Amino acid sequence: MSTFPATRTSPSQSTSKLDFRSWTPATASLVSGLGLLLVVILMAAGYFGGVMPLITSGDAGKTAQDISQSGPIYLAGVVCIYLVILLDVLVSAAWYALFKGVNRPLSAAAAWMRVAFAGLFAAAAGQLAYAYTLLDDPEQAMNAIESFRTIWLTSLGLFGLYLILIGYLELRSTFVPKVFGVLLVISGAGYVLDALGVAFVDGFTPVFGLFAIIGETSFIFWLLIKGRKLTIS
């Protein structure tokens, strides 16, 4: 009886699949679309659903008490934020692969910009973790939480510049509808304005970044529905 050798994936083939520089636009779209969808879910559940409800602005005592009583929820929220940071790095790699054919140097610069933002976001999240160790001193714990907010909102200015670059690349591309490029540029400008407000205006409440939800969310759907079918080289 004749037998046929089993088809095996060579180590080099497996490595190439993990090398984002070799990803096709379809693969990059799918990876980034799924990554961004998880970012939305994790931030909604972790920060806005877990951490934020336990923080009472201007009341350090109540905040420390609420966090202490709901420690697992708070810590789970912080873990979700760190997972978001890892996904930010993944998306930066995927969008580099997606737009490198449009302008490789600019795409690489944008990718490193998002990685830098992820680093600042990690430093901010570290303040939330640190606050949990300071619950016996509510004022210090609240200071750490406020440091998280300041670092995060200020670093969103860098993220805004990143979105502006990506929006420009989308406008220059031939495979992404121009409307998404315009929406991302508007989203990025909103984040930049909020960051400047937080940095230079006392008591400023970020509002412009709220409009970013439209551009970013709509692009996720395009990536998952249309982008994953791209056949360009």
N, C-alpha and C positions, 0 to 999 in steps of 0.2 A: 504494500500500500504506500503510495507516494504521499509525502507530506509537504506542506508549504511553510516556510519560515514565518513566524509571527512578525507583524509589522511593529516596529518599535520606534519611539521618538528619541532621536539622538540628543545627547546633552546640549549640543550646540543649538538644536531647534528649541529646546525648552528654555534655554537662556535667552534666545532671541525674542520669545514671547514675553519675557519679563523686562526686556530692554525697551523702554517707552520710545526711544529714538527710532525704533523700527516699526512702531505701530502704524497701521493704516489709518486714514481719516475716519473710517467706519468704526474701527476699534477704539480710537481716541474719543469719538463722540459717545459711544456706548459707555466707556469707563467713566468719562467725566459726567455724563448724564446721571448714571447710577450714583456716583460719588456725591454730586450736588443734591440729589434727592435725599440721600442719607444725611447730608449736612442739615437740610431743612428739618427733617424728622428729629434728629438728635438735638438740635438747638431748641426746637419747639418743646420737646419733652424734657430735656436736661436743664437748660437755663430758664426758659420762660415758664416751664411747667414745674420744675423742681427747685431751682435755686432762688429765682426772683420772688416767688410768693412768700418766701421766708424772711425777706429783707424788708424792714419798715424804715423808710427814710427818716432820719432825725431821731430815731428811738433805738439807741444802741442796746439798751437793756432788753427790750422786747425781741429785737433781732437775735441776740445771743440766746435768749430763752427758746425761741421758736426753732432755731437751728439745732440747739442741743436736744430738743424733744423730737426732732425729725432728722436726726443725724444720717441714717441710711439714705434718705431721700436727697439730702443736700450733697452727700458724697457721690451718690450715683449721678447727680447732675454735673458735678465737677468732672467725673470720668467721661460723661457724654461730651463735655467741652473738649477734653483732650482727644477724644476720638474724632471730633470735628477738625481739630488741628492736623491730625494725621491725614484726614481726607483732603484738607486744603493742599497739602503737599502732593498728594496723588493727582488732584485736579490740575495743579500747576504743570505737572509732567504731561498729562493728557492734552491740555490745551496747547502746550508747546508742540506736541506731535501733530495736533490738528492744524495749527497755523504756521508751522515752519516753512511750508511751501509758499506762503504769502510773503513773508519777510523773516528769514531765519534769525538774524541778529536781534530784531525787535521782539520776536516771539520768545527768544531766550532771555532777553532783559525783563520781559513781562513775567516769565516763569520765576526768575530769581526774586522779583519784587513780591510775588505772592508767597514765596518761601520765607522771605524776610518778614512779611506780615504774620505768617504762621509762627515765627519765632517770637515776635512781640506778643502775639495772642497767648502763646504758651507762658510767657513771663507774667502776663495779666492773670491767667488762670492759676498760676502759682500763688498769687495773692489770695484767691478764694480758698485754696487748700491751706494756706498759712493761717487764714482767719479762723479756720476750724480748730486750730491748736490754741487759739487765744480767747476762747469763749469764756474763760474765767475772768477775763478783763474785757468787758463789752466794748469799751471805747477803743481799745487797740484793735479789736476784731473788726469794728466798724470802719476804722481807718484803713485796714487792709482791704476790706470790701470796696471802699471808695477808691482805693488805688487801682483795684481791678477795673472799675468803671472808667477811670481816667485814662489808664494805659490802653484799654480796649478801644474806647471811642476815639482816642487820638490816633491809634494805629489804623483805624478804619480810613483815615485820610490816605494812607499808603495803599490800602486796598482799593480805594476810589481811583487813584492814579492807575492802578493795575487794570481796573475795569475800563478806564478810558483808553488805555493801550489796546486791550482786547477788542473794544468797540471799533477802534480805528482799523485793526486787522480784519475785522468782520466787514467793514465798509470797503476795504481793499480787495477782499476775497471775491471769488466768483461763485461760491457754493453756499454761502449763508445769506439769507434775505437781508437787505439793507436795513430794514426796520429794526432788526435785533441789534445791529451796530449802533444805531441812533439811541435806542433804549438803554444800552449799556453805557454809552457816553453820558447820558443824562443821569443814570444811576451812580456812576463814578463821581460826577460833579456834585451830586447830593451828599455823598459820603465825605468828600473833601470839604464842603461847606460846613457840615456838622463837626468835623474834626477841628476846623479853624475856630468855630464857635466855642467848642469845649475848651480849646487851648487859650483863647484870648478874651472870652466874654464870661464874666462871673455869673453863675446861675443859669447858663444857657441850657436849654432843653433841645436835644437833637430832634429835628423834624424832617429835614430834607431826605435823609436816608430811607424814610418810610416809603418814598416813591420808588425806591430801588427794587422793591418786591416784584413790581410788574415786569420790569425788564429781565431780571434774573430768573424768575419763575417761568416766564414764557419761553426763555431760551432752553431751560431744562427739558420742556416738552418737545421742542424742536430736536434737540440732541437725541432723545430717546425714540422719537417717531421717524424723523427724516434723516438726522445725522448718521444714525447707525446703518443707513443704506447707501451712504456715499461710496462711489466707485472711483473717485479721482485718485491719482497716484501721488 
